[in-house]
Amino acid sequence: MIEPMEEPQQLFAIHFRSLWKARNEHQWNNKQEEVSQLIERAHIVLHEWSWARNSSHDYNDIPPGSLILCTKPPVGFLKCNVDFASS
């Protein structure tokens, strides 16, 4: 299903990204995915991206505990944030 925010260019780019990720998974981890998995992942990522860039979204529909805010470290300490993503 194509939502109004999803332009053909966005759909092309996100499907291409999903295809590239599947190619890398096959090349480097010997994992194969079904086409339906690639399409589903692409639409999930596009939906999340569209939601994140929408400035009018409601933060009340974020599950409790899933939003982690960065804080300044105490004086005299260094802080190193590390991100990790997996799909």
GUDREN-985340 format. One record per residue: residue number from 1; residue in one letter; chain; x negated, y, z negated of N, C-alpha, C in turn. Coordinates in steps of 0.05 Angstrom, whole numbers, plus 5000, padded with zeros to 4 digits. Layout:
<node num="NUM" residuo="a" cadena="A" n_c1="X" n_c2="Y" n_c3="Z" ca_c1="X" ca_c2="Y" ca_c3="Z" c_c1="X" c_c2="Y" c_c3="Z"/>
...
//
This chain:
<node num="1" residuo="m" cadena="A" n_c1="4983" n_c2="4976" n_c3="5000" ca_c1="5000" ca_c2="5000" ca_c3="5000" c_c1="4982" c_c2="5025" c_c3="5000"/>
<node num="2" residuo="i" cadena="A" n_c1="4987" n_c2="5043" n_c3="5018" ca_c1="4971" ca_c2="5068" ca_c3="5020" c_c1="4987" c_c2="5090" c_c3="5006"/>
<node num="3" residuo="e" cadena="A" n_c1="4974" n_c2="5102" n_c3="4986" ca_c1="4986" ca_c2="5124" ca_c3="4972" c_c1="4981" c_c2="5150" c_c3="4988"/>
<node num="4" residuo="p" cadena="A" n_c1="4996" n_c2="5171" n_c3="4983" ca_c1="4992" ca_c2="5196" ca_c3="4998" c_c1="4964" c_c2="5207" c_c3="4996"/>
<node num="5" residuo="m" cadena="A" n_c1="4950" n_c2="5204" n_c3="4973" ca_c1="4924" ca_c2="5215" ca_c3="4969" c_c1="4903" c_c2="5199" c_c3="4985"/>
<node num="6" residuo="e" cadena="A" n_c1="4909" n_c2="5176" n_c3="4994" ca_c1="4890" ca_c2="5159" ca_c3="5007" c_c1="4889" c_c2="5164" c_c3="5037"/>
<node num="7" residuo="e" cadena="A" n_c1="4869" n_c2="5180" n_c3="5045" ca_c1="4865" ca_c2="5186" ca_c3="5073" c_c1="4851" c_c2="5163" c_c3="5087"/>
<node num="8" residuo="p" cadena="A" n_c1="4854" n_c2="5161" n_c3="5113" ca_c1="4840" ca_c2="5139" ca_c3="5128" c_c1="4810" c_c2="5139" c_c3="5123"/>
<node num="9" residuo="q" cadena="A" n_c1="4798" n_c2="5163" n_c3="5120" ca_c1="4769" ca_c2="5164" ca_c3="5116" c_c1="4762" c_c2="5152" c_c3="5088"/>
<node num="10" residuo="q" cadena="A" n_c1="4778" n_c2="5157" n_c3="5068" ca_c1="4774" ca_c2="5146" ca_c3="5042" c_c1="4776" c_c2="5116" c_c3="5043"/>
<node num="11" residuo="l" cadena="A" n_c1="4797" n_c2="5106" n_c3="5056" ca_c1="4801" ca_c2="5077" ca_c3="5058" c_c1="4778" c_c2="5064" c_c3="5073"/>
<node num="12" residuo="f" cadena="A" n_c1="4769" n_c2="5076" n_c3="5094" ca_c1="4746" ca_c2="5065" ca_c3="5109" c_c1="4721" c_c2="5064" c_c3="5091"/>
<node num="13" residuo="a" cadena="A" n_c1="4715" n_c2="5086" n_c3="5078" ca_c1="4691" ca_c2="5087" ca_c3="5061" c_c1="4692" c_c2="5067" c_c3="5038"/>
<node num="14" residuo="i" cadena="A" n_c1="4715" n_c2="5065" n_c3="5025" ca_c1="4716" ca_c2="5047" ca_c3="5002" c_c1="4716" c_c2="5018" c_c3="5010"/>
<node num="15" residuo="h" cadena="A" n_c1="4728" n_c2="5011" n_c3="5033" ca_c1="4727" ca_c2="4984" ca_c3="5043" c_c1="4698" c_c2="4977" c_c3="5052"/>
<node num="16" residuo="f" cadena="A" n_c1="4685" n_c2="4996" n_c3="5064" ca_c1="4657" ca_c2="4992" ca_c3="5073" c_c1="4640" c_c2="4988" c_c3="5048"/>
<node num="17" residuo="r" cadena="A" n_c1="4644" n_c2="5003" n_c3="5027" ca_c1="4629" ca_c2="4999" ca_c3="5002" c_c1="4634" c_c2="4972" c_c3="4990"/>
<node num="18" residuo="s" cadena="A" n_c1="4658" n_c2="4963" n_c3="4991" ca_c1="4665" ca_c2="4936" ca_c3="4980" c_c1="4652" c_c2="4914" c_c3="4997"/>
<node num="19" residuo="l" cadena="A" n_c1="4652" n_c2="4918" n_c3="5023" ca_c1="4639" ca_c2="4899" ca_c3="5041" c_c1="4609" c_c2="4898" c_c3="5036"/>
<node num="20" residuo="w" cadena="A" n_c1="4597" n_c2="4922" n_c3="5032" ca_c1="4568" ca_c2="4923" ca_c3="5027" c_c1="4562" c_c2="4909" c_c3="5000"/>
<node num="21" residuo="k" cadena="A" n_c1="4579" n_c2="4913" n_c3="4980" ca_c1="4574" ca_c2="4900" ca_c3="4954" c_c1="4576" c_c2="4870" c_c3="4957"/>
<node num="22" residuo="a" cadena="A" n_c1="4595" n_c2="4860" n_c3="4972" ca_c1="4598" ca_c2="4831" ca_c3="4977" c_c1="4574" c_c2="4820" c_c3="4992"/>
<node num="23" residuo="r" cadena="A" n_c1="4564" n_c2="4836" n_c3="5011" ca_c1="4540" ca_c2="4827" ca_c3="5026" c_c1="4517" c_c2="4825" c_c3="5007"/>
<node num="24" residuo="n" cadena="A" n_c1="4513" n_c2="4844" n_c3="4989" ca_c1="4491" ca_c2="4843" ca_c3="4970" c_c1="4494" c_c2="4820" c_c3="4951"/>
<node num="25" residuo="e" cadena="A" n_c1="4518" n_c2="4815" n_c3="4942" ca_c1="4523" ca_c2="4793" ca_c3="4924" c_c1="4516" c_c2="4766" c_c3="4937"/>
<node num="26" residuo="h" cadena="A" n_c1="4523" n_c2="4764" n_c3="4963" ca_c1="4516" ca_c2="4740" ca_c3="4978" c_c1="4486" c_c2="4738" c_c3="4982"/>
<node num="27" residuo="q" cadena="A" n_c1="4474" n_c2="4760" n_c3="4990" ca_c1="4445" ca_c2="4760" ca_c3="4996" c_c1="4428" c_c2="4755" c_c3="4971"/>
<node num="28" residuo="w" cadena="A" n_c1="4434" n_c2="4768" n_c3="4949" ca_c1="4417" ca_c2="4767" ca_c3="4926" c_c1="4425" c_c2="4748" c_c3="4904"/>
<node num="29" residuo="n" cadena="A" n_c1="4451" n_c2="4742" n_c3="4902" ca_c1="4461" ca_c2="4724" ca_c3="4881" c_c1="4475" c_c2="4699" c_c3="4891"/>
<node num="30" residuo="n" cadena="A" n_c1="4474" n_c2="4696" n_c3="4918" ca_c1="4487" ca_c2="4672" ca_c3="4930" c_c1="4516" c_c2="4669" c_c3="4923"/>
<node num="31" residuo="k" cadena="A" n_c1="4530" n_c2="4691" n_c3="4920" ca_c1="4559" ca_c2="4691" ca_c3="4913" c_c1="4575" c_c2="4698" c_c3="4938"/>
<node num="32" residuo="q" cadena="A" n_c1="4596" n_c2="4684" n_c3="4943" ca_c1="4614" ca_c2="4691" ca_c3="4965" c_c1="4641" c_c2="4699" c_c3="4954"/>
<node num="33" residuo="e" cadena="A" n_c1="4653" n_c2="4719" n_c3="4967" ca_c1="4679" ca_c2="4728" ca_c3="4959" c_c1="4699" c_c2="4725" c_c3="4982"/>
<node num="34" residuo="e" cadena="A" n_c1="4724" n_c2="4721" n_c3="4975" ca_c1="4745" ca_c2="4721" ca_c3="4995" c_c1="4751" c_c2="4749" c_c3="5004"/>
<node num="35" residuo="v" cadena="A" n_c1="4761" n_c2="4751" n_c3="5028" ca_c1="4768" ca_c2="4778" ca_c3="5039" c_c1="4789" c_c2="4791" c_c3="5021"/>
<node num="36" residuo="s" cadena="A" n_c1="4807" n_c2="4776" n_c3="5010" ca_c1="4828" ca_c2="4788" ca_c3="4992" c_c1="4815" c_c2="4801" c_c3="4967"/>
<node num="37" residuo="q" cadena="A" n_c1="4793" n_c2="4789" n_c3="4957" ca_c1="4779" ca_c2="4800" ca_c3="4934" c_c1="4766" c_c2="4827" c_c3="4942"/>
<node num="38" residuo="l" cadena="A" n_c1="4754" n_c2="4828" n_c3="4966" ca_c1="4742" ca_c2="4853" ca_c3="4975" c_c1="4762" c_c2="4875" c_c3="4977"/>
<node num="39" residuo="i" cadena="A" n_c1="4785" n_c2="4869" n_c3="4988" ca_c1="4806" ca_c2="4889" ca_c3="4992" c_c1="4817" c_c2="4898" c_c3="4965"/>
<node num="40" residuo="e" cadena="A" n_c1="4822" n_c2="4879" n_c3="4947" ca_c1="4832" ca_c2="4886" ca_c3="4921" c_c1="4813" c_c2="4904" c_c3="4906"/>
<node num="41" residuo="r" cadena="A" n_c1="4787" n_c2="4897" n_c3="4906" ca_c1="4767" ca_c2="4913" ca_c3="4892" c_c1="4766" c_c2="4941" c_c3="4904"/>
<node num="42" residuo="a" cadena="A" n_c1="4768" n_c2="4943" n_c3="4930" ca_c1="4767" ca_c2="4969" ca_c3="4943" c_c1="4790" c_c2="4987" c_c3="4934"/>
<node num="43" residuo="h" cadena="A" n_c1="4814" n_c2="4975" n_c3="4933" ca_c1="4837" ca_c2="4991" ca_c3="4925" c_c1="4837" c_c2="4998" c_c3="4896"/>
<node num="44" residuo="i" cadena="A" n_c1="4826" n_c2="4981" n_c3="4879" ca_c1="4823" ca_c2="4987" ca_c3="4850" c_c1="4804" c_c2="5010" c_c3="4847"/>
<node num="45" residuo="v" cadena="A" n_c1="4781" n_c2="5009" n_c3="4860" ca_c1="4761" ca_c2="5030" ca_c3="4858" c_c1="4772" c_c2="5056" c_c3="4868"/>
<node num="46" residuo="l" cadena="A" n_c1="4786" n_c2="5056" n_c3="4891" ca_c1="4797" ca_c2="5080" ca_c3="4902" c_c1="4818" c_c2="5092" c_c3="4883"/>
<node num="47" residuo="h" cadena="A" n_c1="4835" n_c2="5075" n_c3="4872" ca_c1="4855" ca_c2="5085" ca_c3="4853" c_c1="4842" c_c2="5098" c_c3="4829"/>
<node num="48" residuo="e" cadena="A" n_c1="4821" n_c2="5085" n_c3="4817" ca_c1="4807" ca_c2="5096" ca_c3="4794" c_c1="4793" c_c2="5122" c_c3="4802"/>
<node num="49" residuo="w" cadena="A" n_c1="4781" n_c2="5123" n_c3="4825" ca_c1="4768" ca_c2="5148" ca_c3="4834" c_c1="4788" c_c2="5170" c_c3="4838"/>
<node num="50" residuo="s" cadena="A" n_c1="4811" n_c2="5164" n_c3="4850" ca_c1="4831" ca_c2="5185" ca_c3="4854" c_c1="4842" c_c2="5195" c_c3="4827"/>
<node num="51" residuo="w" cadena="A" n_c1="4846" n_c2="5177" n_c3="4809" ca_c1="4855" ca_c2="5184" ca_c3="4782" c_c1="4835" c_c2="5202" c_c3="4768"/>
<node num="52" residuo="a" cadena="A" n_c1="4809" n_c2="5195" n_c3="4770" ca_c1="4788" ca_c2="5210" ca_c3="4756" c_c1="4785" c_c2="5238" c_c3="4767"/>
<node num="53" residuo="r" cadena="A" n_c1="4789" n_c2="5242" n_c3="4793" ca_c1="4786" ca_c2="5268" ca_c3="4804" c_c1="4811" c_c2="5285" c_c3="4802"/>
<node num="54" residuo="n" cadena="A" n_c1="4833" n_c2="5274" n_c3="4793" ca_c1="4858" ca_c2="5289" ca_c3="4789" c_c1="4857" c_c2="5304" c_c3="4763"/>
<node num="55" residuo="s" cadena="A" n_c1="4856" n_c2="5330" n_c3="4764" ca_c1="4853" ca_c2="5346" ca_c3="4739" c_c1="4878" c_c2="5346" c_c3="4722"/>
<node num="56" residuo="s" cadena="A" n_c1="4900" n_c2="5337" n_c3="4733" ca_c1="4925" ca_c2="5339" ca_c3="4718" c_c1="4934" c_c2="5313" c_c3="4705"/>
<node num="57" residuo="h" cadena="A" n_c1="4915" n_c2="5293" n_c3="4704" ca_c1="4924" ca_c2="5267" ca_c3="4693" c_c1="4928" c_c2="5270" c_c3="4662"/>
<node num="58" residuo="d" cadena="A" n_c1="4942" n_c2="5251" n_c3="4652" ca_c1="4950" ca_c2="5251" ca_c3="4624" c_c1="4931" c_c2="5233" c_c3="4609"/>
<node num="59" residuo="y" cadena="A" n_c1="4916" n_c2="5244" n_c3="4590" ca_c1="4897" ca_c2="5227" ca_c3="4575" c_c1="4911" c_c2="5209" c_c3="4555"/>
<node num="60" residuo="n" cadena="A" n_c1="4937" n_c2="5212" n_c3="4551" ca_c1="4951" ca_c2="5195" ca_c3="4533" c_c1="4955" c_c2="5167" c_c3="4544"/>
<node num="61" residuo="d" cadena="A" n_c1="4951" n_c2="5163" n_c3="4570" ca_c1="4954" ca_c2="5136" ca_c3="4581" c_c1="4928" c_c2="5120" c_c3="4582"/>
<node num="62" residuo="i" cadena="A" n_c1="4907" n_c2="5131" n_c3="4570" ca_c1="4881" ca_c2="5117" ca_c3="4568" c_c1="4883" c_c2="5099" c_c3="4543"/>
<node num="63" residuo="p" cadena="A" n_c1="4877" n_c2="5073" n_c3="4547" ca_c1="4879" ca_c2="5054" ca_c3="4524" c_c1="4861" c_c2="5064" c_c3="4501"/>
<node num="64" residuo="p" cadena="A" n_c1="4871" n_c2="5061" n_c3="4476" ca_c1="4855" ca_c2="5069" ca_c3="4453" c_c1="4829" c_c2="5054" c_c3="4452"/>
<node num="65" residuo="g" cadena="A" n_c1="4808" n_c2="5068" n_c3="4446" ca_c1="4781" ca_c2="5056" ca_c3="4443" c_c1="4766" c_c2="5054" c_c3="4469"/>
<node num="66" residuo="s" cadena="A" n_c1="4778" n_c2="5061" n_c3="4492" ca_c1="4764" ca_c2="5059" ca_c3="4517" c_c1="4750" c_c2="5085" c_c3="4525"/>
<node num="67" residuo="l" cadena="A" n_c1="4756" n_c2="5106" n_c3="4512" ca_c1="4744" ca_c2="5132" ca_c3="4518" c_c1="4722" c_c2="5137" c_c3="4498"/>
<node num="68" residuo="i" cadena="A" n_c1="4697" n_c2="5138" n_c3="4507" ca_c1="4674" ca_c2="5142" ca_c3="4489" c_c1="4663" c_c2="5169" c_c3="4496"/>
<node num="69" residuo="l" cadena="A" n_c1="4661" n_c2="5187" n_c3="4476" ca_c1="4651" ca_c2="5213" ca_c3="4480" c_c1="4622" c_c2="5214" c_c3="4471"/>
<node num="70" residuo="c" cadena="A" n_c1="4606" n_c2="5229" n_c3="4486" ca_c1="4578" ca_c2="5233" ca_c3="4479" c_c1="4576" c_c2="5254" c_c3="4456"/>
<node num="71" residuo="t" cadena="A" n_c1="4557" n_c2="5249" n_c3="4438" ca_c1="4553" ca_c2="5268" ca_c3="4416" c_c1="4523" c_c2="5275" c_c3="4415"/>
<node num="72" residuo="k" cadena="A" n_c1="4518" n_c2="5298" n_c3="4404" ca_c1="4490" ca_c2="5307" ca_c3="4401" c_c1="4478" c_c2="5290" c_c3="4379"/>
<node num="73" residuo="p" cadena="A" n_c1="4452" n_c2="5283" n_c3="4382" ca_c1="4438" ca_c2="5268" ca_c3="4361" c_c1="4432" c_c2="5287" c_c3="4337"/>
<node num="74" residuo="p" cadena="A" n_c1="4428" n_c2="5276" n_c3="4314" ca_c1="4420" ca_c2="5292" ca_c3="4291" c_c1="4393" c_c2="5306" c_c3="4297"/>
<node num="75" residuo="v" cadena="A" n_c1="4388" n_c2="5328" n_c3="4283" ca_c1="4363" ca_c2="5343" ca_c3="4287" c_c1="4339" c_c2="5324" c_c3="4280"/>
<node num="76" residuo="g" cadena="A" n_c1="4319" n_c2="5324" n_c3="4298" ca_c1="4296" ca_c2="5307" ca_c3="4294" c_c1="4298" c_c2="5280" c_c3="4308"/>
<node num="77" residuo="f" cadena="A" n_c1="4320" n_c2="5274" n_c3="4321" ca_c1="4324" ca_c2="5248" ca_c3="4335" c_c1="4326" c_c2="5253" c_c3="4365"/>
<node num="78" residuo="l" cadena="A" n_c1="4318" n_c2="5234" n_c3="4380" ca_c1="4322" ca_c2="5234" ca_c3="4409" c_c1="4344" c_c2="5215" c_c3="4416"/>
<node num="79" residuo="k" cadena="A" n_c1="4358" n_c2="5220" n_c3="4437" ca_c1="4380" ca_c2="5203" ca_c3="4445" c_c1="4377" c_c2="5196" c_c3="4474"/>
<node num="80" residuo="c" cadena="A" n_c1="4380" n_c2="5171" n_c3="4481" ca_c1="4378" ca_c2="5162" ca_c3="4508" c_c1="4404" c_c2="5147" c_c3="4515"/>
<node num="81" residuo="n" cadena="A" n_c1="4420" n_c2="5158" n_c3="4533" ca_c1="4445" ca_c2="5145" ca_c3="4541" c_c1="4439" c_c2="5127" c_c3="4565"/>
<node num="82" residuo="v" cadena="A" n_c1="4450" n_c2="5103" n_c3="4564" ca_c1="4446" ca_c2="5084" ca_c3="4586" c_c1="4473" c_c2="5075" c_c3="4595"/>
<node num="83" residuo="d" cadena="A" n_c1="4478" n_c2="5076" n_c3="4622" ca_c1="4503" ca_c2="5067" ca_c3="4633" c_c1="4500" c_c2="5040" c_c3="4646"/>
<node num="84" residuo="f" cadena="A" n_c1="4521" n_c2="5024" n_c3="4645" ca_c1="4520" ca_c2="4998" ca_c3="4658" c_c1="4548" c_c2="4994" c_c3="4670"/>
<node num="85" residuo="a" cadena="A" n_c1="4548" n_c2="4984" n_c3="4694" ca_c1="4573" ca_c2="4978" ca_c3="4708" c_c1="4572" c_c2="4951" c_c3="4721"/>
<node num="86" residuo="s" cadena="A" n_c1="4594" n_c2="4937" n_c3="4721" ca_c1="4595" ca_c2="4911" ca_c3="4733" c_c1="4623" c_c2="4907" c_c3="4745"/>
<node num="87" residuo="s" cadena="A" n_c1="4623" n_c2="4894" n_c3="4767" ca_c1="4650" ca_c2="4888" ca_c3="4779" c_c1="4649" c_c2="4862" c_c3="4793"/>
//
